[in-house]
Amino acid sequence: MSLSLEGGNRQIPELQRNMEILKEVSFFEGFPVEVLKLLAYLCVRGEYEEGDIIFEKGDDPGMAYYILSGSTVLVRDGSQGEEKLRSYAAGEFIGGFSLLGPMPALFTLRAETQLSAIILTREQFTKVLEQHVELNPLLRKAMLKQLRRWEKLNIEELDTCCLQKVGVTLL
C-alpha cells in the first residue's frame, strides 16, 4: 500500500474533490462546510495492489476509507477455509465508527482489485471534534442512522431461526 502524504502541497482540485465526496457521505451529514473543508484537507490518498491486506482481524486501524476505485473483500477464517463475507466497491465509505474510538476488526479486509481510496485517521478526526464540539449531536444522529440501516439490511437477509441473535436497536 502507498499513501500520498503531501499535506500542504496538494492540488486544489484534489481538495475540492475530497470535499465533494465527504458532503455525500451520510456519516458527515449536516457537518458545517468549514469542518468538511478541514476533513477534506486532512484526508490522504491510499493506493493498494490486488491482494494487499488493508487490515487484519484484531487490528485497530483507526481509519475510515472512501473507495474511489476498485474493490475490497471482507473475509474471515471459517471451517472450510477463508469465507468471503462481502465486497465493497467505489463510492462506499467504510470504517466510520473506528474514527470514534478503538474498534478491533472482527474480519480481514483485502484489496480485491487495484484500489484507490481517501483515508481519514482517528487521530485527525479527534482533533477536529475537539475543536468543534457542536458536531457531537450530528455524529450521534449519523451513528444511529448507520446502525438502523445495518440492522434493516441484515435482518431482512436472515432466516427466522437466526433473528434471536440480532437486533441492535433492542439492546
N, C-alpha and C positions, 0 to 999 in steps of 0.2 A: 504494500500500500504506500502511496505517497500523498503527502499533504502539501498544499501550497500555503505557506505561512508568510506571505509577503506583507501582510498588515497594511501600513500606510501607503505602500507602493501600488496598491490595487487600482485597476482601472475603474473609472466612474461607471461605465456600463455594467460591470460585474456587480458593483454595489447596488445599482438600481434593479438589476435582475434579482439579486438576493432579496431585496425589499419587496418586490412584487410577489415573489414566491411566499415569503413569510406572511404577507397580507392574506393569502389564500389558505394558509394552514389554520384549521379550526382551533388548535391549541393556543394560538396567539390572537384569537378573535377578540376584538374590542381594544386591543393594545393601542395606545396613542402612537401617532406617526413618528414622533421623536424617539420613542422606545424601539419601534420597528427599525428605524434607521440605525440605531446603535447595535441592535442584534444583527442586522444585515452586515454591518461593518465587522463585527466580531466573528462571523462565520468564516470557516476555512473550507477549501476545496479538498476533497479526498478522492483519489483515483485508485481503483482496485483492479487487479487482474482476475480473470476467471479462476475460481478455486481459492482465492485469498480468504482467510478467516478474518471477519470483521470483529467478532468477539466470540469467546467460547463459554460454554456452560460454566457458571461460577464466577466469571469475570464481572467486574462492575465498571463498564466502560465510561459511565458518567458523560455520555454524549447522546445527542439526538441527531438523526440523519434525515435529510430530504433527498430522495433519489432523483437525480437529474436525468440519468440514462442508465440503461442496463437493468439487471435484476439480481435479487438476492434470494437465498433459500434458507428457511429456518428448519433446522434438523435436530434430532435427538437420537441417542442410542436406545434402540429397542431390542426386544428378544430376538428379532430376525436381522439384527444389524442396524445400520443407520435408517431412520424413518424421516421422510420429508413431511413436514407439517404444513407448510405453505410457502408461497413465494411473495415477494414484494417487488414492485416494478416502478418505473419512472412515474413521478407525481405523488408518490406515497411518502408520508412522514412517519418515522418510527423512532421510538425511544424517548418520547416527550416526558414521560414520568421520571425517567432517570435524571432529568435536569433538576428535579426537586429534591433528590436525596439518593442515598445508596440503594441500588436495585440490582443485586447479583442476578445475572442471567440464568434462566431456567433451561435455556436451549443454546445451541450454537447458530450463529448467523454467518453465512458464507456467500461470497460473490458467486452467483450462478453464471454470470457473463461478465465481460468487462463492465465496470461500474464507475459512475461518476456521481458524487453526492456533495451537498454542502453540509457541514457539520458545525454544531454548536455544542460547546462543552458546559458541564455543570458549573465549573468554576466561573466562567464568563457570565452565565445566566444568573448565578447567585449574586454576583457583583451588581448586575443591573437591578435585580429585585431589591437589594439593599438600598439602592438609590431611588427606587420607585415603589414604595410600599402600597401605593394605590392599585397596584397590579394584583394583589392577593385575592380580592373578590373575583376578579376576572379569571384567575388561574383555577380557583375552586370551581367556578362555573364550567370551565373547559374540562377539568378533570371529571366532573360528574357527567358531562356530555359524552366524553370518551368511554367511561365505564358503562353508561347506558347503551351506547352503540355496540360495544363489545358484547355485553350481555345479550342484547337482542339478536345479534348475529349468531352467537354461539348457542343460545337456547333453541333458536329456530332450526339448527342443524342437528340437535341431539335427539336420540330416542327417548321415550318417556322413562325408560329404566335408568337413564343417566341423569335425569333432572334433579334428583336428590343431592347431587354433588355440586351444583352450581346455583347461582342466584346472588350475585354480588350485592345487589340493591337490597337484599333481605338480611344482610349481615348487620 
